[in-house]
């Protein structure tokens, strides 16, 4: 199965799952105020250290730094609703 998946998606199953987990974590970082430990566990990482290492490898900064840099651009303005 991994060979077919790799042939079609150009990623191993493990790498694809990690990417999906990281993308979900990125969304939670930007759209919620949950703690990093909570986000790591919700996205399937065994602990925040593993999450931090994978996120930094993916985005070049820690989840905390990423949240501080980009969260303000993703806040939904509810004042007009």
C-alpha positions in Angstrom: 0.0 0.0 0.0 2.8 2.4 0.9 4.4 1.9 -2.6 1.1 2.7 -4.4 0.5 5.7 -2.1 4.1 6.9 -2.7 3.7 6.5 -6.5 0.5 8.5 -6.6 1.1 11.2 -3.9 4.9 11.4 -4.0 4.9 11.0 -0.2 5.1 8.1 2.2 2.0 7.4 4.2 3.8 8.4 7.4 5.0 11.7 5.9 1.5 12.4 4.6 -0.1 11.8 8.0 2.5 14.0 9.6 1.8 16.8 7.2 -2.0 16.5 7.8 -1.4 16.6 11.5 0.8 19.7 11.2 -1.7 21.5 9.0 -4.4 20.8 11.6 -2.1 22.0 14.3 -1.4 25.2 12.4 -5.1 25.9 12.1 -5.6 25.3 15.8 -2.6 27.6 16.6 -4.1 30.4 14.5 -7.8 30.0 15.4 -7.7 29.1 19.1 -5.9 30.0 22.3 -5.4 26.4 23.3 -2.0 25.6 24.9 0.7 24.0 22.7 0.5 20.8 24.8 -3.2 20.5 24.1 -2.8 21.1 20.4 0.0 18.6 20.2 -2.1 15.9 21.8 -5.3 16.8 19.7 -3.3 16.5 16.5 -1.8 13.1 17.3 1.7 14.0 18.5 2.9 12.0 21.6 4.1 15.1 23.4 4.9 18.8 22.8 8.6 18.2 22.3 7.9 16.0 19.3 5.3 18.5 18.0 7.8 21.4 18.4 10.5 19.5 16.6 8.2 18.6 13.7 6.6 22.0 13.4 10.0 23.8 13.4 11.2 21.5 10.7 8.1 22.2 8.6 7.8 26.0 9.2 11.2 27.1 10.4 9.9 28.4 13.7 8.4 27.0 16.9 4.6 26.8 17.2 4.7 29.6 19.8 6.7 31.9 17.5 4.4 31.0 14.6 1.3 31.8 16.6 2.7 35.2 17.7 3.8 36.1 14.2 0.6 35.1 12.3 -2.4 34.7 14.6 -3.5 38.3 14.4 -4.0 37.9 10.6 -6.4 35.0 11.1 -8.7 36.4 13.8 -12.3 36.6 12.7 -13.8 40.0 13.2 -17.2 39.3 14.9 -18.0 42.9 15.5 -19.9 43.1 12.2 -21.9 40.0 12.8 
